[in-house]
């Protein structure tokens, strides 16, 4: 299974893209939406609550989620939804099994260090190292669409559909995110005597590593084994460690609602 994601400036555009993905042949249970502005209480009032529990998803909120919430003209999207108040992001509505797993019961976007429900069960292909990009999009009032394709060919067609609908790719969103942070990070690194131009790539890898669900909120020394497994000797470099520490501080400021 291959996951494809796109970021939309409006929920209406995202919903149209979902319908187009459905026309492409993707089943409802493979389609997912993350959108800001719906508190758990608001969703609970709109959708009948069941007592069904699934690993990592928290409480399922009804079976006809698409129809109840007006998503893409009645898509059921895996018959699962979750809502959460995410620190530093605000209220978020997740529709679809993958999306619900990400915000339900301490899911990855909600700030878990693990996120194993997605990693091991629902969507093993979903890259955890891009979840902070979803959060940043939601923080800006944008909507994220995630599709789980059968293979690379179908994934390619899904990317074309998302792009045609006006979606920004995750890679483009990641670069824009870094551009917005870069000047402050360069100043901070230079203030410590570092050569940012020479070390930016390594510094940025450390910064982004700090935002992974497995490491956020965790000191460098506590995450050292995991970082070494993922980044090899690069994580031993001073630039990586400084970037990691700045990334942790950035995450904490966002959670606290402070400026980054």
C-alpha positions as CSV (number, residue, x, y, z in Angstrom):
1,X,0.0,0.0,0.0
2,X,1.3,3.5,-0.9
3,X,0.0,6.6,0.8
4,X,-0.4,9.9,-1.0
5,X,-1.2,13.2,0.7
6,X,-2.0,16.7,-0.4
7,X,-2.7,20.0,1.4
8,X,-5.5,22.2,0.3
9,X,-6.2,25.9,1.2
10,X,-9.9,25.2,1.5
11,X,-12.0,22.3,2.8
12,X,-14.3,22.6,-0.1
13,X,-11.4,21.9,-2.5
14,X,-10.3,19.0,-0.4
15,X,-13.8,17.5,-0.5
16,X,-13.9,17.8,-4.3
17,X,-10.6,16.1,-4.5
18,X,-11.9,13.2,-2.4
19,X,-14.8,12.7,-4.8
20,X,-12.3,12.7,-7.7
21,X,-10.2,10.1,-5.9
22,X,-13.3,8.0,-5.4
23,X,-14.0,8.3,-9.1
24,X,-10.4,7.1,-9.7
25,X,-11.4,3.8,-8.1
26,X,-10.1,4.3,-4.6
27,X,-12.5,2.8,-2.0
28,X,-14.0,5.0,0.7
29,X,-12.0,3.3,3.4
30,X,-8.8,4.3,1.6
31,X,-9.7,8.0,1.7
32,X,-9.0,10.4,4.7
33,X,-9.3,14.0,5.6
34,X,-7.8,16.1,8.4
35,X,-9.4,19.6,8.8
36,X,-9.3,22.2,11.5
37,X,-12.1,23.9,13.3
38,X,-14.3,21.1,14.7
39,X,-14.2,20.5,18.4
40,X,-14.9,17.1,19.9
41,X,-18.2,18.4,21.4
42,X,-19.3,19.8,18.0
43,X,-18.6,16.5,16.2
44,X,-20.3,14.5,19.0
45,X,-23.4,16.6,18.6
46,X,-23.5,16.0,14.8
47,X,-22.6,12.3,14.6
48,X,-24.2,9.5,16.7
49,X,-21.5,8.0,18.9
50,X,-20.9,4.3,19.0
51,X,-19.0,2.3,21.6
52,X,-16.8,0.7,19.0
53,X,-13.1,0.9,19.7
54,X,-10.3,0.1,17.3
55,X,-6.5,0.2,18.1
56,X,-5.2,3.7,17.9
57,X,-8.4,5.2,16.8
58,X,-10.1,6.0,20.1
59,X,-13.9,6.3,19.9
60,X,-15.5,5.9,16.5
61,X,-18.1,8.5,15.9
62,X,-20.9,6.9,13.9
63,X,-21.0,4.9,10.6
64,X,-22.3,7.4,8.1
65,X,-19.6,10.0,8.8
66,X,-19.5,11.4,5.3
67,X,-23.2,12.1,5.1
68,X,-23.4,13.5,8.6
69,X,-20.6,15.9,8.1
70,X,-21.2,16.7,4.5
71,X,-17.8,15.5,3.4
72,X,-17.5,15.0,-0.3
73,X,-21.2,14.4,-0.9
74,X,-21.6,11.5,1.5
75,X,-18.3,9.6,1.4
76,X,-18.2,7.3,4.4
77,X,-14.4,7.4,4.4
78,X,-13.8,4.2,6.3
79,X,-16.8,4.9,8.6
80,X,-14.6,6.4,11.3
81,X,-14.0,9.9,12.7
82,X,-12.2,11.4,15.6
83,X,-11.9,14.9,16.9
84,X,-9.3,16.3,19.2
85,X,-8.0,19.5,20.7
86,X,-4.3,19.4,19.6
87,X,-2.0,21.6,21.6
88,X,-0.5,24.3,19.4
89,X,-3.0,23.4,16.6
90,X,-6.5,23.6,18.0
91,X,-9.6,21.6,17.3
92,X,-9.1,19.1,14.5
93,X,-11.6,16.8,12.8
94,X,-10.3,13.6,11.3
95,X,-12.4,11.6,8.9
96,X,-11.3,8.2,7.6
97,X,-9.5,5.3,9.4
98,X,-5.9,6.7,8.9
99,X,-6.9,10.2,9.9
100,X,-8.9,9.0,12.9
101,X,-5.9,7.0,14.0
102,X,-3.7,10.0,13.8
103,X,-5.7,12.2,16.2
104,X,-7.6,9.6,18.2
105,X,-6.5,8.4,21.6
106,X,-3.1,10.0,21.5
107,X,-2.4,9.4,17.9
108,X,0.7,10.6,16.2
109,X,-0.5,14.1,15.2
110,X,-1.9,14.6,18.7
111,X,1.6,14.2,20.0
112,X,2.2,10.6,20.8
113,X,5.9,9.4,20.8
114,X,4.9,6.1,19.3
115,X,2.0,6.2,16.8
116,X,2.3,2.4,16.4
117,X,-1.4,1.9,15.4
118,X,-0.7,3.6,12.1
119,X,2.9,2.2,11.7
120,X,2.0,-1.4,12.3
121,X,-1.6,-1.8,11.3
122,X,-3.7,0.8,9.4
123,X,-1.1,2.4,7.2
124,X,2.4,1.1,7.5
125,X,3.5,3.2,4.4
126,X,2.5,6.5,6.1
127,X,5.8,8.4,6.7
128,X,5.9,9.5,10.3
129,X,8.6,12.0,9.5
130,X,6.1,14.2,7.6
131,X,3.4,14.4,10.3
132,X,4.7,17.7,11.5
133,X,4.0,19.1,8.0
134,X,0.3,18.0,8.5
135,X,0.2,19.8,11.8
136,X,1.7,23.0,10.3
137,X,-1.0,22.9,7.6
138,X,-3.8,22.5,10.1
139,X,-2.3,25.3,12.2
140,X,-2.7,27.5,9.1
141,X,-6.3,26.5,8.7
142,X,-5.6,24.2,5.7
143,X,-7.0,20.7,5.1
144,X,-5.0,17.6,4.5
145,X,-6.2,14.7,2.2
146,X,-4.6,11.3,2.6
147,X,-5.2,8.4,0.2
148,X,-3.9,4.8,0.5
149,X,-3.3,3.5,-3.0
150,X,-2.9,-0.2,-3.9
151,X,0.4,0.3,-5.7
152,X,2.7,2.9,-7.2
153,X,0.7,3.2,-10.4
154,X,-2.5,4.0,-8.6
155,X,-0.5,6.3,-6.3
156,X,0.8,8.2,-9.3
157,X,-2.8,8.7,-10.6
158,X,-3.8,9.9,-7.1
159,X,-1.0,12.4,-7.0
160,X,-2.2,13.8,-10.4
161,X,-5.8,14.1,-9.1
162,X,-4.6,16.0,-6.0
163,X,-2.4,18.3,-8.0
164,X,-5.2,19.0,-10.5
165,X,-7.4,19.9,-7.6
166,X,-5.0,22.5,-6.3
167,X,-3.2,20.5,-3.6
168,X,0.2,21.5,-2.5
169,X,2.5,18.5,-2.2
170,X,4.0,17.4,1.1
171,X,7.5,18.1,-0.2
172,X,6.6,21.6,-1.3
173,X,4.9,22.3,2.1
174,X,7.9,21.0,3.9
175,X,10.2,23.4,2.1
176,X,7.9,26.3,2.7
177,X,7.8,25.4,6.4
178,X,11.6,25.5,6.6
179,X,11.9,28.7,4.7
180,X,9.6,30.3,7.3
181,X,12.0,29.1,10.1
182,X,15.3,29.4,8.4
183,X,16.3,32.9,9.2
184,X,15.7,32.5,13.0
185,X,17.5,29.1,13.0
186,X,20.5,30.6,11.1
187,X,20.7,33.4,13.6
188,X,20.5,31.1,16.6
189,X,23.2,28.8,15.2
190,X,25.5,31.6,14.2
191,X,25.1,33.0,17.7
192,X,26.6,29.8,19.0
193,X,29.5,30.1,16.7
194,X,28.3,27.7,14.0
195,X,28.6,28.0,10.3
196,X,25.0,27.6,9.2
197,X,25.7,27.6,5.4
198,X,28.1,24.6,5.9
199,X,26.0,22.8,8.4
200,X,22.4,23.6,7.4
201,X,21.6,20.2,6.0
202,X,22.7,18.3,9.2
203,X,21.2,20.9,11.5
204,X,17.9,20.7,9.7
205,X,17.9,16.9,9.9
206,X,18.3,17.2,13.7
207,X,15.6,19.8,13.9
208,X,13.1,17.6,11.9
209,X,14.1,14.5,13.9
210,X,13.0,16.3,17.1
211,X,9.5,16.6,15.6
212,X,9.0,12.8,14.9
213,X,6.3,11.2,17.0
214,X,8.8,8.9,18.6
215,X,11.1,11.7,19.8
216,X,9.1,14.8,20.4
217,X,9.2,15.9,24.0
218,X,12.2,13.6,24.6
219,X,15.8,14.8,25.3
220,X,18.5,14.0,22.9
221,X,20.2,11.5,25.3
222,X,17.0,9.7,25.8
223,X,16.5,9.3,22.1
224,X,20.1,8.5,21.2
225,X,19.6,4.8,20.3
226,X,16.6,5.6,18.1
227,X,18.4,8.5,16.4
228,X,21.5,6.4,15.8
229,X,19.3,3.7,14.2
230,X,17.7,6.2,11.9
231,X,20.5,8.6,11.1
232,X,23.7,6.7,11.8
233,X,26.8,8.7,12.6
234,X,25.2,11.9,11.4
235,X,23.3,12.2,14.7
236,X,26.6,12.4,16.5
237,X,27.5,15.7,14.9
238,X,27.2,18.9,16.9
239,X,25.1,20.5,14.2
240,X,22.6,17.6,14.4
241,X,22.3,17.8,18.1
242,X,21.9,21.6,18.1
243,X,19.2,21.3,15.5
244,X,17.5,18.6,17.5
245,X,17.5,20.7,20.7
246,X,16.1,23.7,18.7
247,X,13.5,21.4,17.2
248,X,12.4,20.3,20.7
249,X,12.2,23.9,21.9
250,X,10.2,24.8,18.8
251,X,7.7,22.0,19.4
252,X,7.3,23.1,23.1
253,X,6.6,26.7,22.1
254,X,4.0,25.6,19.6
255,X,2.3,23.3,22.2
256,X,2.3,26.3,24.6
257,X,0.9,28.6,22.0
258,X,4.0,30.8,22.0
259,X,5.7,32.3,19.0
260,X,8.3,30.1,17.2
